[in-house]
């Protein structure tokens, strides 16, 4: 999941450099959503609610 987050952030940065604001915004929104999902999973794992098999 970290790989997807970094890829989306890189796409957002490159698109912003070329002035492609719509693509940059979409990539940044996707990265934000994945960051929230990763943080929620990390908290659930830390509390022992979710176990990774």
Gaussian input, Z-matrix of N, CA and C with variables (Angstrom, degrees):
# hf/3-21g

backbone

0 1
 N
 C     1     B1
 C     2     B2     1     A1
 N     3     B3     2     A2     1     D1
 C     4     B4     3     A3     2     D2
 C     5     B5     4     A4     3     D3
 N     6     B6     5     A5     4     D4
 C     7     B7     6     A6     5     D5
 C     8     B8     7     A7     6     D6
 N     9     B9     8     A8     7     D7
 C    10    B10     9     A9     8     D8
 C    11    B11    10    A10     9     D9
 N    12    B12    11    A11    10    D10
 C    13    B13    12    A12    11    D11
 C    14    B14    13    A13    12    D12
 N    15    B15    14    A14    13    D13
 C    16    B16    15    A15    14    D14
 C    17    B17    16    A16    15    D15
 N    18    B18    17    A17    16    D16
 C    19    B19    18    A18    17    D17
 C    20    B20    19    A19    18    D18
 N    21    B21    20    A20    19    D19
 C    22    B22    21    A21    20    D20
 C    23    B23    22    A22    21    D21
 N    24    B24    23    A23    22    D22
 C    25    B25    24    A24    23    D23
 C    26    B26    25    A25    24    D24
 N    27    B27    26    A26    25    D25
 C    28    B28    27    A27    26    D26
 C    29    B29    28    A28    27    D27
 N    30    B30    29    A29    28    D28
 C    31    B31    30    A30    29    D29
 C    32    B32    31    A31    30    D30
 N    33    B33    32    A32    31    D31
 C    34    B34    33    A33    32    D32
 C    35    B35    34    A34    33    D33
 N    36    B36    35    A35    34    D34
 C    37    B37    36    A36    35    D35
 C    38    B38    37    A37    36    D36
 N    39    B39    38    A38    37    D37
 C    40    B40    39    A39    38    D38
 C    41    B41    40    A40    39    D39
 N    42    B42    41    A41    40    D40
 C    43    B43    42    A42    41    D41
 C    44    B44    43    A43    42    D42
 N    45    B45    44    A44    43    D43
 C    46    B46    45    A45    44    D44
 C    47    B47    46    A46    45    D45
 N    48    B48    47    A47    46    D46
 C    49    B49    48    A48    47    D47
 C    50    B50    49    A49    48    D48
 N    51    B51    50    A50    49    D49
 C    52    B52    51    A51    50    D50
 C    53    B53    52    A52    51    D51
 N    54    B54    53    A53    52    D52
 C    55    B55    54    A54    53    D53
 C    56    B56    55    A55    54    D54
 N    57    B57    56    A56    55    D55
 C    58    B58    57    A57    56    D56
 C    59    B59    58    A58    57    D57
 N    60    B60    59    A59    58    D58
 C    61    B61    60    A60    59    D59
 C    62    B62    61    A61    60    D60
 N    63    B63    62    A62    61    D61
 C    64    B64    63    A63    62    D62
 C    65    B65    64    A64    63    D63
 N    66    B66    65    A65    64    D64
 C    67    B67    66    A66    65    D65
 C    68    B68    67    A67    66    D66
 N    69    B69    68    A68    67    D67
 C    70    B70    69    A69    68    D68
 C    71    B71    70    A70    69    D69
 N    72    B72    71    A71    70    D70
 C    73    B73    72    A72    71    D71
 C    74    B74    73    A73    72    D72
 N    75    B75    74    A74    73    D73
 C    76    B76    75    A75    74    D74
 C    77    B77    76    A76    75    D75
 N    78    B78    77    A77    76    D76
 C    79    B79    78    A78    77    D77
 C    80    B80    79    A79    78    D78
 N    81    B81    80    A80    79    D79
 C    82    B82    81    A81    80    D80
 C    83    B83    82    A82    81    D81
 N    84    B84    83    A83    82    D82
 C    85    B85    84    A84    83    D83
 C    86    B86    85    A85    84    D84
 N    87    B87    86    A86    85    D85
 C    88    B88    87    A87    86    D86
 C    89    B89    88    A88    87    D87
 N    90    B90    89    A89    88    D88
 C    91    B91    90    A90    89    D89
 C    92    B92    91    A91    90    D90
 N    93    B93    92    A92    91    D91
 C    94    B94    93    A93    92    D92
 C    95    B95    94    A94    93    D93
 N    96    B96    95    A95    94    D94
 C    97    B97    96    A96    95    D95
 C    98    B98    97    A97    96    D96
 N    99    B99    98    A98    97    D97
 C   100   B100    99    A99    98    D98
 C   101   B101   100   A100    99    D99
 N   102   B102   101   A101   100   D100
 C   103   B103   102   A102   101   D101
 C   104   B104   103   A103   102   D102
 N   105   B105   104   A104   103   D103
 C   106   B106   105   A105   104   D104
 C   107   B107   106   A106   105   D105
 N   108   B108   107   A107   106   D106
 C   109   B109   108   A108   107   D107
 C   110   B110   109   A109   108   D108
 N   111   B111   110   A110   109   D109
 C   112   B112   111   A111   110   D110
 C   113   B113   112   A112   111   D111
 N   114   B114   113   A113   112   D112
 C   115   B115   114   A114   113   D113
 C   116   B116   115   A115   114   D114
 N   117   B117   116   A116   115   D115
 C   118   B118   117   A117   116   D116
 C   119   B119   118   A118   117   D117
 N   120   B120   119   A119   118   D118
 C   121   B121   120   A120   119   D119
 C   122   B122   121   A121   120   D120
 N   123   B123   122   A122   121   D121
 C   124   B124   123   A123   122   D122
 C   125   B125   124   A124   123   D123
 N   126   B126   125   A125   124   D124
 C   127   B127   126   A126   125   D125
 C   128   B128   127   A127   126   D126
 N   129   B129   128   A128   127   D127
 C   130   B130   129   A129   128   D128
 C   131   B131   130   A130   129   D129
 N   132   B132   131   A131   130   D130
 C   133   B133   132   A132   131   D131
 C   134   B134   133   A133   132   D132
 N   135   B135   134   A134   133   D133
 C   136   B136   135   A135   134   D134
 C   137   B137   136   A136   135   D135
 N   138   B138   137   A137   136   D136
 C   139   B139   138   A138   137   D137
 C   140   B140   139   A139   138   D138
 N   141   B141   140   A140   139   D139
 C   142   B142   141   A141   140   D140
 C   143   B143   142   A142   141   D141
 N   144   B144   143   A143   142   D142
 C   145   B145   144   A144   143   D143
 C   146   B146   145   A145   144   D144
 N   147   B147   146   A146   145   D145
 C   148   B148   147   A147   146   D146
 C   149   B149   148   A148   147   D147
 N   150   B150   149   A149   148   D148
 C   151   B151   150   A150   149   D149
 C   152   B152   151   A151   150   D150
 N   153   B153   152   A152   151   D151
 C   154   B154   153   A153   152   D152
 C   155   B155   154   A154   153   D153
 N   156   B156   155   A155   154   D154
 C   157   B157   156   A156   155   D155
 C   158   B158   157   A157   156   D156

   B1=1.4456
   B2=1.5289
   B3=1.3122
   B4=1.4583
   B5=1.5257
   B6=1.3174
   B7=1.4650
   B8=1.5208
   B9=1.3346
   B10=1.4642
   B11=1.5312
   B12=1.3203
   B13=1.4687
   B14=1.5200
   B15=1.3248
   B16=1.4683
   B17=1.5269
   B18=1.3298
   B19=1.4663
   B20=1.5228
   B21=1.3307
   B22=1.4662
   B23=1.5224
   B24=1.3209
   B25=1.4654
   B26=1.5236
   B27=1.3396
   B28=1.4638
   B29=1.5293
   B30=1.3207
   B31=1.4667
   B32=1.5272
   B33=1.3206
   B34=1.4663
   B35=1.5274
   B36=1.3198
   B37=1.4639
   B38=1.5281
   B39=1.3225
   B40=1.4688
   B41=1.5243
   B42=1.3267
   B43=1.4624
   B44=1.5266
   B45=1.3124
   B46=1.4622
   B47=1.5328
   B48=1.3211
   B49=1.4606
   B50=1.5238
   B51=1.3342
   B52=1.4551
   B53=1.5311
   B54=1.3135
   B55=1.4502
   B56=1.5207
   B57=1.3178
   B58=1.4607
   B59=1.5284
   B60=1.3135
   B61=1.4642
   B62=1.5199
   B63=1.3219
   B64=1.4601
   B65=1.5293
   B66=1.3214
   B67=1.4658
   B68=1.5268
   B69=1.3190
   B70=1.4604
   B71=1.5314
   B72=1.3145
   B73=1.4635
   B74=1.5143
   B75=1.3370
   B76=1.4591
   B77=1.5272
   B78=1.3303
   B79=1.4629
   B80=1.5261
   B81=1.3144
   B82=1.4612
   B83=1.5250
   B84=1.3238
   B85=1.4618
   B86=1.5250
   B87=1.3273
   B88=1.4642
   B89=1.5114
   B90=1.3307
   B91=1.4630
   B92=1.5297
   B93=1.3185
   B94=1.4639
   B95=1.5317
   B96=1.3143
   B97=1.4668
   B98=1.5219
   B99=1.3284
   B100=1.4634
   B101=1.5326
   B102=1.3227
   B103=1.4647
   B104=1.5276
   B105=1.3289
   B106=1.4724
   B107=1.5250
   B108=1.3415
   B109=1.4641
   B110=1.5276
   B111=1.3222
   B112=1.4644
   B113=1.5293
   B114=1.3277
   B115=1.4674
   B116=1.5240
   B117=1.3231
   B118=1.4683
   B119=1.5234
   B120=1.3270
   B121=1.4662
   B122=1.5264
   B123=1.3262
   B124=1.4613
   B125=1.5277
   B126=1.3247
   B127=1.4591
   B128=1.5250
   B129=1.3348
   B130=1.4598
   B131=1.5273
   B132=1.3158
   B133=1.4714
   B134=1.5268
   B135=1.3382
   B136=1.4664
   B137=1.5189
   B138=1.3204
   B139=1.4609
   B140=1.5306
   B141=1.3109
   B142=1.4623
   B143=1.5089
   B144=1.3211
   B145=1.4566
   B146=1.5271
   B147=1.3183
   B148=1.4604
   B149=1.5241
   B150=1.3151
   B151=1.4561
   B152=1.5201
   B153=1.3074
   B154=1.4712
   B155=1.5150
   B156=1.3172
   B157=1.4778
   B158=1.4995
   A1=109.96
   A2=115.73
   A3=119.63
   A4=110.64
   A5=115.58
   A6=119.62
   A7=112.15
   A8=116.16
   A9=120.20
   A10=110.84
   A11=116.25
   A12=119.99
   A13=110.19
   A14=116.39
   A15=119.91
   A16=111.47
   A17=116.83
   A18=120.09
   A19=111.17
   A20=117.12
   A21=120.22
   A22=111.73
   A23=117.25
   A24=119.66
   A25=111.33
   A26=116.85
   A27=120.50
   A28=110.44
   A29=116.73
   A30=120.39
   A31=110.31
   A32=116.43
   A33=120.24
   A34=111.12
   A35=116.52
   A36=119.76
   A37=111.36
   A38=116.48
   A39=119.81
   A40=110.42
   A41=116.94
   A42=120.20
   A43=111.16
   A44=117.13
   A45=120.66
   A46=110.78
   A47=116.90
   A48=120.27
   A49=111.56
   A50=116.77
   A51=120.72
   A52=112.83
   A53=117.51
   A54=121.26
   A55=114.42
   A56=117.14
   A57=121.45
   A58=108.30
   A59=114.95
   A60=120.39
   A61=113.16
   A62=117.15
   A63=119.68
   A64=110.36
   A65=117.09
   A66=121.01
   A67=110.12
   A68=115.85
   A69=120.29
   A70=110.88
   A71=116.93
   A72=120.85
   A73=112.39
   A74=116.43
   A75=120.20
   A76=110.35
   A77=116.72
   A78=120.34
   A79=110.90
   A80=116.61
   A81=120.26
   A82=111.39
   A83=116.63
   A84=120.19
   A85=110.87
   A86=116.90
   A87=120.56
   A88=111.81
   A89=116.66
   A90=120.55
   A91=110.72
   A92=117.51
   A93=120.87
   A94=111.18
   A95=115.69
   A96=119.66
   A97=110.21
   A98=117.06
   A99=120.26
   A100=111.71
   A101=117.15
   A102=120.14
   A103=110.35
   A104=116.89
   A105=120.39
   A106=110.09
   A107=117.09
   A108=120.46
   A109=110.35
   A110=117.36
   A111=120.92
   A112=111.18
   A113=117.04
   A114=119.85
   A115=111.87
   A116=116.98
   A117=119.83
   A118=110.02
   A119=117.23
   A120=120.08
   A121=111.61
   A122=117.01
   A123=120.78
   A124=111.19
   A125=116.89
   A126=120.09
   A127=111.18
   A128=116.66
   A129=119.83
   A130=111.72
   A131=116.95
   A132=120.26
   A133=110.05
   A134=117.01
   A135=120.65
   A136=111.63
   A137=117.28
   A138=120.95
   A139=112.31
   A140=116.59
   A141=119.90
   A142=113.34
   A143=117.85
   A144=120.45
   A145=110.10
   A146=116.03
   A147=121.30
   A148=107.75
   A149=116.34
   A150=120.62
   A151=109.52
   A152=116.05
   A153=120.84
   A154=107.29
   A155=115.58
   A156=120.24
   A157=110.47
   D1=-33.90
   D2=178.50
   D3=-63.57
   D4=-35.95
   D5=177.86
   D6=-62.80
   D7=-41.03
   D8=177.92
   D9=-65.46
   D10=-39.65
   D11=179.96
   D12=-63.49
   D13=-46.40
   D14=-179.60
   D15=-65.47
   D16=-38.58
   D17=178.20
   D18=-63.88
   D19=-43.90
   D20=179.11
   D21=-65.90
   D22=-37.35
   D23=177.29
   D24=-66.80
   D25=-37.50
   D26=177.25
   D27=-66.38
   D28=-42.92
   D29=177.64
   D30=-61.36
   D31=-42.26
   D32=179.41
   D33=-62.77
   D34=-41.93
   D35=-179.06
   D36=-67.06
   D37=-43.30
   D38=-179.50
   D39=-67.17
   D40=-41.85
   D41=178.58
   D42=-63.83
   D43=-36.87
   D44=178.36
   D45=-66.49
   D46=-36.98
   D47=178.40
   D48=-64.49
   D49=-35.40
   D50=-179.90
   D51=-87.91
   D52=0.46
   D53=176.95
   D54=82.21
   D55=18.36
   D56=179.26
   D57=-92.94
   D58=80.44
   D59=-171.39
   D60=-66.83
   D61=-36.59
   D62=-177.37
   D63=-67.33
   D64=-45.16
   D65=179.29
   D66=-65.71
   D67=-39.99
   D68=178.74
   D69=-62.43
   D70=-42.27
   D71=179.56
   D72=-65.68
   D73=-40.46
   D74=179.06
   D75=-64.48
   D76=-45.38
   D77=-179.78
   D78=-64.50
   D79=-39.62
   D80=-179.76
   D81=-67.70
   D82=-38.92
   D83=177.02
   D84=-63.82
   D85=-42.79
   D86=176.91
   D87=-61.00
   D88=-41.23
   D89=178.51
   D90=-64.63
   D91=-40.40
   D92=179.23
   D93=-63.02
   D94=-42.39
   D95=179.69
   D96=-63.22
   D97=-44.39
   D98=-179.82
   D99=-66.33
   D100=-34.41
   D101=177.21
   D102=-64.52
   D103=-42.54
   D104=178.76
   D105=-63.79
   D106=-43.75
   D107=179.13
   D108=-61.79
   D109=-42.99
   D110=179.80
   D111=-63.82
   D112=-40.97
   D113=179.30
   D114=-66.65
   D115=-39.94
   D116=178.08
   D117=-63.90
   D118=-44.18
   D119=177.68
   D120=-62.30
   D121=-39.91
   D122=178.71
   D123=-63.00
   D124=-41.48
   D125=178.60
   D126=-66.26
   D127=-42.68
   D128=179.24
   D129=-64.52
   D130=-38.21
   D131=177.64
   D132=-68.16
   D133=-41.03
   D134=-179.44
   D135=-64.02
   D136=-34.76
   D137=179.92
   D138=-82.59
   D139=-9.33
   D140=177.91
   D141=84.13
   D142=12.44
   D143=-179.16
   D144=-77.40
   D145=-37.10
   D146=179.94
   D147=-115.18
   D148=130.34
   D149=177.98
   D150=-108.72
   D151=138.04
   D152=177.55
   D153=-93.61
   D154=121.96
   D155=-178.07
   D156=-82.26

